């Protein structure tokens, strides 16, 4: 079973936009190298130069990664487990189905209680509420398919 992948990014970019991101990223990296080589003059601050060059370099790398689709945030439900990428620059969290003891569904998050007493929380945020229900329905279906107990917990203020 391949699984159901739900994108947590509300807008999907066209191939042209992705290509522009890659070109812009390359331009930023070239500009940072050029800035490092030609930007230092006696009497100027080396710290300011380095901060600007490092910022341009990291921004260029991020743009290239975004253009290649490496920064896409998603929630993936497979038969073997659940994996998700909550933040664009952090790694993917994978939870095998046999490690999950219980699932708690909150209005803006999902808590996975693991058999080794660890807890993994997936937070939705409030920017795109239209993705909350489809993800919760997939998690409920996953829990029922694997006989994992789950419950909805109302958050109290």
Helices and strands as residue ranges (DSSP letters): E 4-7, H 15-38, H 46-67, E 74-77, E 81-85, E 93-96, G 97-99, E 100-106, E 109-114, E 119-123, G 129-131, H 132-145, E 149-152
